[in-house]
Amino acid sequence: MNGQPIPVIIDCDTGVDDALALLFAVRHPGIDLRAVTCVAGNTDVDGVVRNTLTVLEQAGAPDIPVGRGAERPLIEPARSARHVHGADGMGDLGLPAPTRTPADVDAVTLLRREILASPRPVTLIPTAPLTNIALLLRTHPEVTRNIERIVFMGGAVATGNATAVAEFNVWHDPEAAAVLLTAGVPITMYGLDVFTQVVVPGADVHRLRASTEPGTRLAGELLAHRPAHQGEAPEAEEAGGLGDAGAVCTVVDPAGITSRLLPVEVALAPGPTRGQTIVDRRPRPGESEIHQGVRQQPLVDVALEVDVDRFVKLYLETVER
């Protein structure tokens, strides 16, 4: 990393792991968090706005503008993940209501304003369904001239979580994800393949929870709410997955992932594959392309492996700063 912090905008649906991502972004000196935009996903959009403002407040963040975005996907109804993130979308931790208020413009307007006003090209980090991003790209395509790249948490090469093959953020709004892939800027896909691997050990989570500093303690409480995997040994009980925060770690430490530039498309047809990110890892075209002609799919930098210890160390050093 060079000396200057990276201008970043996070588009999120603040549930537990989006909150972990925000805490990291606020505290890492290599990130200049210029705005946060909110979209329906883990919980309804008003809950996302409230959670986002609360996290920024608890983290002691400067006055970062927060924009309220889409209430629902482009076509589908909204379908929350409260069974994972709690009734309030944030682990039901009983956090105080925020004293901060959102920006007086909507998320798409805020995205356009902050991207074009940035003195250096912005890195956009969507950790949510991609509705706001699709609306931005279709309404204000001129923003791409000042976007360095998009690093999104979404998709899966192998196994999904919303369905057998589809990851939640892409499944929630597949059409929006398909629009993202046509953005015409470099895109990194931080999918479930690496997302599920980065787990903070129980002893570290316990230490964070015991902190007297509000942001550090909140990171511990969120991690404790986000169990690694069911059926683990009791000593792993407090261990928690970093989830979305890994995508932000990737921005400041790209060497922490092993990735390949691969063709990716989103399955849009109704049925069991809807929302799947189809990642073509074949070394050469197959019969389909030979007989029907090659369709050019967008090339995406797909994260295939992650250095777990490196990202855990980076995360802990940052939130305990």
LUMRO-665339 format. One record per residue (C-alpha): residue number from 1; residue in three letters; chain; x, y, z. Coordinates in pm, 1 decimal. Example, Ala and Ser with C-alpha at 12.3 -4.5 7.8 and 13.67 -1.06 7.14 Angstrom:
! residues 2
r k=1 r=ala c=A x=1230.0 y=-450.0 z=780.0
r k=2 r=ser c=A x=1367.0 y=-106.0 z=714.0
//
This chain:
! residues 321
r k=1 r=met c=A x=0.0 y=0.0 z=0.0
r k=2 r=asn c=A x=123.0 y=349.0 z=-77.8
r k=3 r=gly c=A x=99.8 y=634.0 z=169.8
r k=4 r=gln c=A x=-246.1 y=766.3 z=87.0
r k=5 r=pro c=A x=-559.2 y=602.4 z=228.9
r k=6 r=ile c=A x=-792.2 y=437.0 z=-23.3
r k=7 r=pro c=A x=-1120.3 y=627.0 z=-77.2
r k=8 r=val c=A x=-1393.7 y=372.0 z=0.1
r k=9 r=ile c=A x=-1773.7 y=364.4 z=-5.9
r k=10 r=ile c=A x=-1951.4 y=68.7 z=155.3
r k=11 r=asp c=A x=-2299.3 y=-33.5 z=39.2
r k=12 r=cys c=A x=-2447.3 y=-260.1 z=304.5
r k=13 r=asp c=A x=-2752.9 y=-422.6 z=461.5
r k=14 r=thr c=A x=-2615.9 y=-388.6 z=812.2
r k=15 r=gly c=A x=-2657.4 y=-714.7 z=988.1
r k=16 r=val c=A x=-2394.9 y=-868.2 z=1212.3
r k=17 r=asp c=A x=-2108.5 y=-910.8 z=965.1
r k=18 r=asp c=A x=-2172.3 y=-584.2 z=777.7
r k=19 r=ala c=A x=-2129.6 y=-421.3 z=1119.3
r k=20 r=leu c=A x=-1795.3 y=-601.5 z=1158.4
r k=21 r=ala c=A x=-1695.7 y=-466.8 z=815.8
r k=22 r=leu c=A x=-1790.8 y=-109.8 z=911.3
r k=23 r=leu c=A x=-1593.0 y=-127.9 z=1237.8
r k=24 r=phe c=A x=-1285.3 y=-236.1 z=1042.6
r k=25 r=ala c=A x=-1327.6 y=28.8 z=771.8
r k=26 r=val c=A x=-1363.8 y=309.5 z=1026.9
r k=27 r=arg c=A x=-1052.9 y=203.8 z=1218.6
r k=28 r=his c=A x=-807.4 y=106.9 z=945.8
r k=29 r=pro c=A x=-571.3 y=397.9 z=866.7
r k=30 r=gly c=A x=-543.0 y=282.4 z=504.5
r k=31 r=ile c=A x=-914.0 y=345.7 z=442.1
r k=32 r=asp c=A x=-1085.7 y=680.3 z=388.4
r k=33 r=leu c=A x=-1452.2 y=585.1 z=438.5
r k=34 r=arg c=A x=-1635.9 y=855.6 z=243.6
r k=35 r=ala c=A x=-1996.7 y=731.8 z=271.3
r k=36 r=val c=A x=-2213.8 y=432.7 z=359.5
r k=37 r=thr c=A x=-2529.1 y=344.5 z=167.7
r k=38 r=cys c=A x=-2804.6 y=113.6 z=290.0
r k=39 r=val c=A x=-3025.8 y=-139.9 z=114.1
r k=40 r=ala c=A x=-3288.2 y=-393.6 z=221.1
r k=41 r=gly c=A x=-3136.0 y=-737.6 z=277.1
r k=42 r=asn c=A x=-3055.6 y=-885.3 z=617.9
r k=43 r=thr c=A x=-3337.8 y=-668.4 z=754.9
r k=44 r=asp c=A x=-3566.3 y=-393.1 z=618.7
r k=45 r=val c=A x=-3396.8 y=-79.6 z=487.3
r k=46 r=asp c=A x=-3499.9 y=143.6 z=781.1
r k=47 r=gly c=A x=-3353.0 y=-113.2 z=1020.2
r k=48 r=val c=A x=-3034.7 y=-117.4 z=809.9
r k=49 r=val c=A x=-3007.2 y=263.2 z=834.2
r k=50 r=arg c=A x=-3057.0 y=251.6 z=1211.7
r k=51 r=asn c=A x=-2801.9 y=-27.8 z=1256.2
r k=52 r=thr c=A x=-2547.3 y=149.2 z=1035.8
r k=53 r=leu c=A x=-2576.5 y=476.7 z=1228.7
r k=54 r=thr c=A x=-2547.4 y=286.3 z=1558.2
r k=55 r=val c=A x=-2230.2 y=104.7 z=1450.0
r k=56 r=leu c=A x=-2064.1 y=425.1 z=1325.8
r k=57 r=glu c=A x=-2150.8 y=592.3 z=1656.4
r k=58 r=gln c=A x=-2020.6 y=303.4 z=1868.3
r k=59 r=ala c=A x=-1702.7 y=296.5 z=1659.1
r k=60 r=gly c=A x=-1639.2 y=666.4 z=1722.2
r k=61 r=ala c=A x=-1644.4 y=732.3 z=1346.9
r k=62 r=pro c=A x=-1628.3 y=1085.0 z=1207.9
r k=63 r=asp c=A x=-1947.7 y=1229.6 z=1058.5
r k=64 r=ile c=A x=-1975.3 y=994.0 z=759.4
r k=65 r=pro c=A x=-2286.4 y=1044.8 z=541.1
r k=66 r=val c=A x=-2529.9 y=749.5 z=543.7
r k=67 r=gly c=A x=-2785.3 y=714.8 z=263.7
r k=68 r=arg c=A x=-3114.3 y=521.3 z=266.3
r k=69 r=gly c=A x=-3151.9 y=313.6 z=-49.0
r k=70 r=ala c=A x=-3378.2 y=55.6 z=-208.5
r k=71 r=glu c=A x=-3658.3 y=-94.8 z=0.4
r k=72 r=arg c=A x=-3673.7 y=-408.7 z=-212.8
r k=73 r=pro c=A x=-3498.9 y=-582.4 z=-504.6
r k=74 r=leu c=A x=-3559.7 y=-476.0 z=-865.6
r k=75 r=ile c=A x=-3811.5 y=-757.9 z=-927.7
r k=76 r=glu c=A x=-3838.9 y=-987.7 z=-625.6
r k=77 r=pro c=A x=-4006.7 y=-901.7 z=-294.1
r k=78 r=ala c=A x=-3771.0 y=-828.8 z=-2.7
r k=79 r=arg c=A x=-3675.5 y=-1144.0 z=191.7
r k=80 r=ser c=A x=-3483.5 y=-1077.7 z=512.8
r k=81 r=ala c=A x=-3231.1 y=-1294.1 z=699.4
r k=82 r=arg c=A x=-3353.2 y=-1215.3 z=1051.5
r k=83 r=his c=A x=-3327.6 y=-1584.6 z=1144.1
r k=84 r=val c=A x=-2949.4 y=-1536.7 z=1112.4
r k=85 r=his c=A x=-2905.2 y=-1175.0 z=1225.9
r k=86 r=gly c=A x=-3175.2 y=-1141.9 z=1493.0
r k=87 r=ala c=A x=-3504.8 y=-950.9 z=1496.5
r k=88 r=asp c=A x=-3323.8 y=-614.7 z=1474.8
r k=89 r=gly c=A x=-3076.0 y=-744.4 z=1216.7
r k=90 r=met c=A x=-2787.4 y=-684.5 z=1458.0
r k=91 r=gly c=A x=-2789.1 y=-981.9 z=1690.9
r k=92 r=asp c=A x=-3052.3 y=-832.1 z=1927.8
r k=93 r=leu c=A x=-2770.2 y=-684.9 z=2138.3
r k=94 r=gly c=A x=-2994.6 y=-410.6 z=2278.1
r k=95 r=leu c=A x=-2773.8 y=-129.7 z=2150.2
r k=96 r=pro c=A x=-2889.1 y=227.2 z=2212.1
r k=97 r=ala c=A x=-3072.6 y=409.2 z=1934.3
r k=98 r=pro c=A x=-2834.5 y=627.9 z=1733.3
r k=99 r=thr c=A x=-2825.5 y=1005.0 z=1783.1
r k=100 r=arg c=A x=-2692.2 y=1048.2 z=1427.1
r k=101 r=thr c=A x=-2930.4 y=1095.2 z=1135.3
r k=102 r=pro c=A x=-2905.2 y=982.9 z=773.6
r k=103 r=ala c=A x=-2814.4 y=1214.4 z=484.8
r k=104 r=asp c=A x=-3094.8 y=1420.1 z=331.5
r k=105 r=val c=A x=-3046.6 y=1249.5 z=-7.2
r k=106 r=asp c=A x=-3118.6 y=893.3 z=-116.2
r k=107 r=ala c=A x=-2845.7 y=630.7 z=-150.9
r k=108 r=val c=A x=-2809.4 y=651.3 z=-530.4
r k=109 r=thr c=A x=-2778.0 y=1031.7 z=-518.6
r k=110 r=leu c=A x=-2526.4 y=1004.7 z=-234.7
r k=111 r=leu c=A x=-2324.8 y=741.1 z=-422.7
r k=112 r=arg c=A x=-2308.1 y=959.6 z=-734.0
r k=113 r=arg c=A x=-2215.7 y=1269.4 z=-534.2
r k=114 r=glu c=A x=-1940.1 y=1107.0 z=-330.4
r k=115 r=ile c=A x=-1789.4 y=907.0 z=-618.2
r k=116 r=leu c=A x=-1764.6 y=1208.5 z=-848.4
r k=117 r=ala c=A x=-1644.8 y=1441.5 z=-568.6
r k=118 r=ser c=A x=-1359.8 y=1213.0 z=-461.3
r k=119 r=pro c=A x=-1017.4 y=1351.8 z=-556.3
r k=120 r=arg c=A x=-900.5 y=994.1 z=-624.9
r k=121 r=pro c=A x=-1091.7 y=701.4 z=-779.4
r k=122 r=val c=A x=-1315.4 y=527.0 z=-526.0
r k=123 r=thr c=A x=-1320.2 y=158.6 z=-430.8
r k=124 r=leu c=A x=-1681.1 y=50.1 z=-390.2
r k=125 r=ile c=A x=-1744.4 y=-235.1 z=-142.9
r k=126 r=pro c=A x=-2098.9 y=-377.3 z=-161.7
r k=127 r=thr c=A x=-2159.9 y=-628.9 z=118.9
r k=128 r=ala c=A x=-2532.7 y=-658.5 z=46.7
r k=129 r=pro c=A x=-2783.3 y=-730.1 z=-229.1
r k=130 r=leu c=A x=-2673.2 y=-518.4 z=-526.4
r k=131 r=thr c=A x=-2993.4 y=-320.8 z=-587.0
r k=132 r=asn c=A x=-2846.3 y=22.9 z=-506.7
r k=133 r=ile c=A x=-2541.6 y=-46.8 z=-723.4
r k=134 r=ala c=A x=-2753.3 y=-156.5 z=-1021.6
r k=135 r=leu c=A x=-2971.2 y=155.2 z=-989.4
r k=136 r=leu c=A x=-2659.1 y=373.1 z=-970.3
r k=137 r=leu c=A x=-2496.6 y=216.0 z=-1277.7
r k=138 r=arg c=A x=-2812.9 y=244.6 z=-1485.2
r k=139 r=thr c=A x=-2905.0 y=597.9 z=-1368.6
r k=140 r=his c=A x=-2559.0 y=754.8 z=-1354.3
r k=141 r=pro c=A x=-2321.1 y=550.8 z=-1574.1
r k=142 r=glu c=A x=-2074.4 y=841.5 z=-1568.2
r k=143 r=val c=A x=-1968.0 y=739.8 z=-1215.0
r k=144 r=thr c=A x=-1755.7 y=456.5 z=-1354.5
r k=145 r=arg c=A x=-1491.5 y=708.1 z=-1464.0
r k=146 r=asn c=A x=-1407.1 y=764.2 z=-1095.1
r k=147 r=ile c=A x=-1445.5 y=405.7 z=-964.9
r k=148 r=glu c=A x=-1112.3 y=228.6 z=-919.5
r k=149 r=arg c=A x=-1277.0 y=-109.9 z=-867.8
r k=150 r=ile c=A x=-1567.8 y=-286.9 z=-704.0
r k=151 r=val c=A x=-1499.7 y=-553.3 z=-440.0
r k=152 r=phe c=A x=-1829.7 y=-721.9 z=-361.7
r k=153 r=met c=A x=-1921.8 y=-984.7 z=-105.5
r k=154 r=gly c=A x=-2149.0 y=-1216.3 z=-294.8
r k=155 r=gly c=A x=-2175.8 y=-1525.3 z=-505.5
r k=156 r=ala c=A x=-2014.1 y=-1865.8 z=-473.2
r k=157 r=val c=A x=-1800.0 y=-2082.9 z=-695.2
r k=158 r=ala c=A x=-1907.9 y=-2405.5 z=-524.1
r k=159 r=thr c=A x=-2192.4 y=-2413.6 z=-270.3
r k=160 r=gly c=A x=-2461.8 y=-2157.3 z=-192.9
r k=161 r=asn c=A x=-2635.0 y=-2071.4 z=134.0
r k=162 r=ala c=A x=-2970.7 y=-1926.8 z=22.9
r k=163 r=thr c=A x=-3010.3 y=-2227.5 z=-206.7
r k=164 r=ala c=A x=-2785.6 y=-2521.6 z=-288.6
r k=165 r=val c=A x=-2603.8 y=-2306.6 z=-546.7
r k=166 r=ala c=A x=-2695.2 y=-1941.0 z=-476.4
r k=167 r=glu c=A x=-2543.6 y=-1709.1 z=-215.8
r k=168 r=phe c=A x=-2786.6 y=-1475.2 z=-27.6
r k=169 r=asn c=A x=-2678.6 y=-1134.3 z=-164.0
r k=170 r=val c=A x=-2695.0 y=-1244.6 z=-528.1
r k=171 r=trp c=A x=-3005.2 y=-1461.3 z=-474.0
r k=172 r=his c=A x=-3186.1 y=-1167.1 z=-310.7
r k=173 r=asp c=A x=-3154.2 y=-961.0 z=-631.0
r k=174 r=pro c=A x=-3008.1 y=-1162.3 z=-920.8
r k=175 r=glu c=A x=-3091.4 y=-899.4 z=-1184.2
r k=176 r=ala c=A x=-2898.2 y=-635.9 z=-987.8
r k=177 r=ala c=A x=-2597.3 y=-869.2 z=-965.7
r k=178 r=ala c=A x=-2614.2 y=-923.2 z=-1342.7
r k=179 r=val c=A x=-2607.4 y=-543.8 z=-1392.2
r k=180 r=leu c=A x=-2304.0 y=-514.2 z=-1161.5
r k=181 r=leu c=A x=-2107.2 y=-754.8 z=-1383.3
r k=182 r=thr c=A x=-2150.1 y=-514.9 z=-1677.7
r k=183 r=ala c=A x=-2010.2 y=-215.9 z=-1485.8
r k=184 r=gly c=A x=-1702.5 y=-191.6 z=-1704.3
r k=185 r=val c=A x=-1464.3 y=-149.9 z=-1408.8
r k=186 r=pro c=A x=-1242.3 y=-412.6 z=-1241.2
r k=187 r=ile c=A x=-1451.8 y=-636.0 z=-1013.7
r k=188 r=thr c=A x=-1340.7 y=-870.5 z=-735.7
r k=189 r=met c=A x=-1585.7 y=-1134.7 z=-612.5
r k=190 r=tyr c=A x=-1533.3 y=-1223.7 z=-247.1
r k=191 r=gly c=A x=-1773.4 y=-1516.7 z=-236.7
r k=192 r=leu c=A x=-1882.2 y=-1785.1 z=7.5
r k=193 r=asp c=A x=-1581.4 y=-2000.2 z=-83.0
r k=194 r=val c=A x=-1355.7 y=-1767.4 z=118.5
r k=195 r=phe c=A x=-1624.1 y=-1592.4 z=328.1
r k=196 r=thr c=A x=-1690.6 y=-1896.6 z=546.6
r k=197 r=gln c=A x=-1323.0 y=-1974.3 z=612.4
r k=198 r=val c=A x=-1213.6 y=-1665.1 z=805.8
r k=199 r=val c=A x=-1294.3 y=-1744.5 z=1169.6
r k=200 r=val c=A x=-1171.4 y=-1552.7 z=1475.8
r k=201 r=pro c=A x=-1075.3 y=-1798.1 z=1755.0
r k=202 r=gly c=A x=-1285.5 y=-1805.9 z=2071.7
r k=203 r=ala c=A x=-1004.6 y=-1673.3 z=2294.7
r k=204 r=asp c=A x=-973.0 y=-1359.5 z=2079.3
r k=205 r=val c=A x=-1348.7 y=-1305.9 z=2074.0
r k=206 r=his c=A x=-1354.2 y=-1340.3 z=2454.5
r k=207 r=arg c=A x=-1082.6 y=-1074.2 z=2483.3
r k=208 r=leu c=A x=-1270.0 y=-832.6 z=2255.8
r k=209 r=arg c=A x=-1590.9 y=-878.1 z=2456.0
r k=210 r=ala c=A x=-1405.1 y=-791.5 z=2777.3
r k=211 r=ser c=A x=-1277.6 y=-459.5 z=2636.0
r k=212 r=thr c=A x=-1393.9 y=-131.9 z=2793.6
r k=213 r=glu c=A x=-1369.7 y=45.7 z=2454.0
r k=214 r=pro c=A x=-1718.8 y=48.2 z=2292.9
r k=215 r=gly c=A x=-1618.3 y=-31.4 z=1932.5
r k=216 r=thr c=A x=-1381.7 y=-312.9 z=2030.3
r k=217 r=arg c=A x=-1638.8 y=-462.2 z=2265.9
r k=218 r=leu c=A x=-1906.9 y=-439.5 z=1995.3
r k=219 r=ala c=A x=-1680.5 y=-633.8 z=1756.1
r k=220 r=gly c=A x=-1654.4 y=-908.1 z=2020.1
r k=221 r=glu c=A x=-2030.9 y=-920.4 z=2079.4
r k=222 r=leu c=A x=-2099.2 y=-936.9 z=1706.1
r k=223 r=leu c=A x=-1844.1 y=-1214.5 z=1653.8
r k=224 r=ala c=A x=-1990.1 y=-1412.3 z=1944.2
r k=225 r=his c=A x=-2333.8 y=-1383.0 z=1778.9
r k=226 r=arg c=A x=-2189.9 y=-1506.4 z=1447.7
r k=227 r=pro c=A x=-2085.7 y=-1865.3 z=1525.1
r k=228 r=ala c=A x=-1829.8 y=-2027.9 z=1297.9
r k=229 r=his c=A x=-2009.1 y=-2357.1 z=1229.1
r k=230 r=gln c=A x=-2254.4 y=-2577.5 z=1413.5
r k=231 r=gly c=A x=-2124.7 y=-2892.8 z=1575.1
r k=232 r=glu c=A x=-1781.2 y=-2758.7 z=1669.1
r k=233 r=ala c=A x=-1598.5 y=-2844.4 z=1989.5
r k=234 r=pro c=A x=-1718.0 y=-2653.2 z=2300.1
r k=235 r=glu c=A x=-1391.2 y=-2455.6 z=2320.9
r k=236 r=ala c=A x=-1475.5 y=-2311.6 z=1977.8
r k=237 r=glu c=A x=-1808.2 y=-2185.2 z=2113.3
r k=238 r=glu c=A x=-1721.3 y=-1815.9 z=2102.5
r k=239 r=ala c=A x=-1530.9 y=-1836.7 z=1772.7
r k=240 r=gly c=A x=-1694.3 y=-1613.0 z=1514.0
r k=241 r=gly c=A x=-1682.3 y=-1572.2 z=1137.6
r k=242 r=leu c=A x=-1562.9 y=-1239.6 z=994.3
r k=243 r=gly c=A x=-1800.9 y=-1274.9 z=701.1
r k=244 r=asp c=A x=-1840.7 y=-947.8 z=506.6
r k=245 r=ala c=A x=-1544.8 y=-790.7 z=686.2
r k=246 r=gly c=A x=-1316.3 y=-1016.1 z=481.5
r k=247 r=ala c=A x=-1410.5 y=-820.3 z=168.3
r k=248 r=val c=A x=-1284.5 y=-499.5 z=332.9
r k=249 r=cys c=A x=-966.6 y=-677.6 z=447.1
r k=250 r=thr c=A x=-914.3 y=-770.6 z=80.6
r k=251 r=val c=A x=-910.9 y=-401.3 z=-17.4
r k=252 r=val c=A x=-628.3 y=-309.1 z=222.1
r k=253 r=asp c=A x=-441.7 y=-641.1 z=185.8
r k=254 r=pro c=A x=-511.4 y=-790.5 z=-159.6
r k=255 r=ala c=A x=-230.7 y=-1042.3 z=-113.6
r k=256 r=gly c=A x=-444.3 y=-1211.9 z=155.7
r k=257 r=ile c=A x=-651.8 y=-1382.5 z=-114.5
r k=258 r=thr c=A x=-559.3 y=-1602.7 z=-408.1
r k=259 r=ser c=A x=-779.4 y=-1510.2 z=-703.0
r k=260 r=arg c=A x=-817.8 y=-1576.5 z=-1075.0
r k=261 r=leu c=A x=-969.4 y=-1370.1 z=-1354.5
r k=262 r=leu c=A x=-1260.4 y=-1588.4 z=-1468.6
r k=263 r=pro c=A x=-1582.6 y=-1549.2 z=-1669.5
r k=264 r=val c=A x=-1885.4 y=-1514.2 z=-1438.0
r k=265 r=glu c=A x=-2256.0 y=-1492.0 z=-1514.5
r k=266 r=val c=A x=-2566.6 y=-1489.9 z=-1295.3
r k=267 r=ala c=A x=-2844.0 y=-1744.4 z=-1352.0
r k=268 r=leu c=A x=-3168.2 y=-1546.8 z=-1388.9
r k=269 r=ala c=A x=-3420.3 y=-1811.6 z=-1493.4
r k=270 r=pro c=A x=-3680.2 y=-1922.0 z=-1234.9
r k=271 r=gly c=A x=-3610.3 y=-2248.7 z=-1057.7
r k=272 r=pro c=A x=-3342.6 y=-2405.8 z=-838.3
r k=273 r=thr c=A x=-3045.0 y=-2233.1 z=-1005.3
r k=274 r=arg c=A x=-3179.3 y=-1875.1 z=-989.2
r k=275 r=gly c=A x=-2916.9 y=-1645.5 z=-833.7
r k=276 r=gln c=A x=-2627.8 y=-1885.3 z=-894.7
r k=277 r=thr c=A x=-2298.7 y=-1725.7 z=-996.0
r k=278 r=ile c=A x=-2173.8 y=-1950.6 z=-1272.7
r k=279 r=val c=A x=-1793.0 y=-1929.2 z=-1262.9
r k=280 r=asp c=A x=-1625.0 y=-2084.1 z=-1566.9
r k=281 r=arg c=A x=-1301.1 y=-2248.6 z=-1454.6
r k=282 r=arg c=A x=-1253.0 y=-2460.5 z=-1769.3
r k=283 r=pro c=A x=-914.1 y=-2428.6 z=-1939.0
r k=284 r=arg c=A x=-1075.7 y=-2416.3 z=-2286.7
r k=285 r=pro c=A x=-1421.7 y=-2375.3 z=-2445.6
r k=286 r=gly c=A x=-1650.2 y=-2679.3 z=-2450.7
r k=287 r=glu c=A x=-1894.6 y=-2825.0 z=-2701.1
r k=288 r=ser c=A x=-2160.3 y=-2565.1 z=-2622.6
r k=289 r=glu c=A x=-1932.6 y=-2280.9 z=-2730.9
r k=290 r=ile c=A x=-1797.0 y=-2474.3 z=-3028.5
r k=291 r=his c=A x=-2145.7 y=-2544.6 z=-3163.8
r k=292 r=gln c=A x=-2323.2 y=-2222.3 z=-3063.0
r k=293 r=gly c=A x=-2043.5 y=-1965.7 z=-3071.7
r k=294 r=val c=A x=-1860.4 y=-1817.1 z=-2772.9
r k=295 r=arg c=A x=-2061.2 y=-1578.8 z=-2555.2
r k=296 r=gln c=A x=-1835.5 y=-1321.6 z=-2390.1
r k=297 r=gln c=A x=-1901.1 y=-1329.3 z=-2015.1
r k=298 r=pro c=A x=-1753.4 y=-1051.0 z=-1801.8
r k=299 r=leu c=A x=-1418.4 y=-1142.3 z=-1647.8
r k=300 r=val c=A x=-1420.9 y=-1116.0 z=-1269.0
r k=301 r=asp c=A x=-1132.1 y=-1148.7 z=-1024.3
r k=302 r=val c=A x=-1271.6 y=-1441.2 z=-823.1
r k=303 r=ala c=A x=-1132.1 y=-1513.8 z=-474.2
r k=304 r=leu c=A x=-1057.3 y=-1886.1 z=-455.9
r k=305 r=glu c=A x=-842.6 y=-1909.0 z=-140.2
r k=306 r=val c=A x=-777.8 y=-1691.0 z=163.8
r k=307 r=asp c=A x=-493.9 y=-1666.6 z=415.4
r k=308 r=val c=A x=-709.8 y=-1704.7 z=725.7
r k=309 r=asp c=A x=-444.1 y=-1627.8 z=989.3
r k=310 r=arg c=A x=-333.0 y=-1317.7 z=799.7
r k=311 r=phe c=A x=-686.6 y=-1171.6 z=780.4
r k=312 r=val c=A x=-769.4 y=-1258.8 z=1142.9
r k=313 r=lys c=A x=-449.5 y=-1085.3 z=1259.4
r k=314 r=leu c=A x=-522.8 y=-783.3 z=1036.7
r k=315 r=tyr c=A x=-879.2 y=-759.1 z=1167.8
r k=316 r=leu c=A x=-788.0 y=-786.4 z=1535.8
r k=317 r=glu c=A x=-500.4 y=-536.9 z=1511.3
r k=318 r=thr c=A x=-733.9 y=-289.2 z=1342.1
r k=319 r=val c=A x=-1042.7 y=-305.5 z=1566.3
r k=320 r=glu c=A x=-830.1 y=-304.1 z=1882.0
r k=321 r=arg c=A x=-637.1 y=1.0 z=1757.9
//
